[in-house]
Amino acid sequence: MFLIVSCDIINLNMELVVINMINKLEQIFNNRDSNVIGEFNKSAVMILLREDSGELSIVFEVRALKLRSQPGDVCLPGGKIEQDENPREASLRETMEELNLEREQIEIIGDMDYYISPYGNIIYAFIGKLKYGEINPNGDEVHHIFKVPLKFFLEHEPLLYKMEIGPINQDGFPFHLINGGKGYKFRKGYLDEYFYEYNNYIIWGFTAQIIKSFIDILNNSK
């Protein structure tokens, strides 16, 4: 009799544990917004359009030569998303800071797709238009700017190089924990690396990837 009662108590306790866990899961996941798995550095950039003599151009920056990260590289206006700041706000703030613009000078046209890189970065992109005024870039961050007609990107395909990515550094990898060990057939991936060349400027990397996607959307909307 004692054993039967004891078993009933144990079963009841186990059921309560399960019920409590289900309740906890419902509290956490019932209305939870999904997110990307993993830790990523998040930044936001702007495809800033400017009209000159009836022609639309995209504004690019050449990063200041004294910067520690990617000095002299060609990029779009933008930068790191700060805490409690959404991507669109970051894109506007960084563009204003780097190009010495006021908020009323920029018209946001809309959102581009965002890019998740294999290097732990998420880059959000937005499309904007400079409504008026000249650009006098912040010399601490920008060496100089240049413009590329939108027509150039619509008429010229970039050079494409497929860069292989995969398990390169195998030191210390626990092959003994996977079926097949060192003979395991890892999947190989390729990163599309695009290159645009315009008047001796080379636009490549994440910047070219975003521009290529932007142009593809324009072409596919016809």
Order of alpha helices (4+ residues) and beta strands (2+ residues): alpha-beta-beta-beta-beta-alpha-beta-beta-beta-beta-alpha-beta-beta-beta-alpha
